Amino acid sequence: MIIRQGNTGRLSRVLVANGFAFLSGVTARDTTRGVREQTEDILAQVDSYLKAAGADKSRIAVANIWLRDIDTFDEMNNAWDAWVDKECPPARATVESHLAGEDILVEIQVQAAV
């Protein structure tokens, strides 16, 4: 069985199948802020999406992070390190990428066990 949440017609914000919650890439709601603030906003959204799927950040298996500018890696990590479950950190990749809008500085996608 597949459960979709937040279906927009183009994508589902969350898809739950085979014991995992797959989140679409999440960007900040307020893109006028800096990398740290955008990351904090994204992580709050991730918390909410995971809760709706029956999971939490301790259950994240994989995280993929895209940064508009890899030189902001430390700024993103400041927010990430304050948020991540230190006992259950996920596997993670972070890369520089041209994102969908000039004001989008960070995008995060996760997969978590439910």
C-alpha positions in Angstrom: 0.0 0.0 0.0 1.1 3.5 -0.8 -0.1 6.5 1.2 0.4 10.0 -0.3 0.1 13.2 1.7 0.1 16.7 0.3 -0.6 15.7 -3.3 -0.3 18.7 -5.6 -0.9 16.9 -8.9 2.8 17.2 -9.7 4.2 15.6 -6.5 3.3 14.3 -3.1 5.0 16.1 -0.2 5.2 12.8 1.6 4.8 9.2 0.3 4.7 6.3 2.7 5.4 2.8 1.4 7.1 -0.3 2.5 7.9 1.0 6.0 9.5 4.3 4.8 8.4 7.9 4.5 9.8 9.6 1.4 9.8 13.4 1.6 10.0 15.5 -1.5 12.6 18.2 -1.5 11.7 20.9 1.0 12.6 24.6 0.7 12.1 27.5 3.0 8.8 29.3 3.2 10.6 32.6 3.6 13.4 32.8 1.1 14.4 36.3 2.0 16.4 34.9 4.9 20.0 33.6 5.0 21.2 30.0 4.7 21.0 29.2 8.4 17.5 30.6 8.8 16.3 28.9 5.6 17.7 25.6 6.9 16.0 26.0 10.3 12.7 26.6 8.5 13.2 23.6 6.3 14.0 21.4 9.3 10.9 22.5 11.1 8.9 21.5 8.1 10.6 18.2 7.9 9.7 17.6 11.6 6.0 18.3 10.7 6.0 16.1 7.6 7.7 13.2 9.5 5.2 13.5 12.4 2.3 13.3 9.9 3.8 10.2 8.4 4.3 8.5 11.9 8.0 9.1 12.2 10.5 11.6 13.6 14.1 12.8 13.0 15.5 9.8 14.9 14.1 7.6 12.2 15.7 9.4 9.2 17.8 6.9 7.2 19.1 9.2 4.4 19.2 13.0 4.0 20.2 14.8 0.8 21.0 18.5 1.0 21.5 20.9 -1.9 23.1 24.3 -1.4 23.1 27.1 -3.9 26.6 27.9 -2.8 28.8 25.3 -1.2 30.7 28.1 0.6 27.6 28.3 2.9 28.2 24.7 4.1 29.1 25.8 7.6 26.1 28.0 7.9 23.8 25.1 7.0 25.6 22.8 9.3 25.1 25.2 12.2 21.4 24.7 11.9 21.7 21.0 11.1 23.9 20.2 14.0 21.5 22.0 16.4 18.6 19.9 15.0 19.9 16.4 14.2 19.5 13.6 16.7 23.1 13.0 17.8 22.3 9.4 18.8 20.7 8.6 15.4 22.3 10.7 12.7 21.3 9.7 9.1 23.6 9.0 6.2 23.9 12.3 4.4 25.1 13.9 1.2 25.5 17.7 0.6 26.2 19.2 -2.8 26.2 22.5 -4.6 23.4 22.9 -7.1 21.5 25.5 -9.2 18.2 25.5 -7.4 14.7 26.3 -8.7 14.8 30.0 -7.7 17.6 32.5 -7.1 16.3 33.1 -3.6 16.3 29.4 -2.7 19.5 28.8 -0.9 18.9 25.3 0.6 16.8 22.3 -0.3 16.6 19.1 1.9 15.1 15.7 1.1 14.9 12.9 3.6 13.8 9.3 3.8 12.8 7.8 7.2 11.6 4.5 8.6 8.0 4.6 9.9 
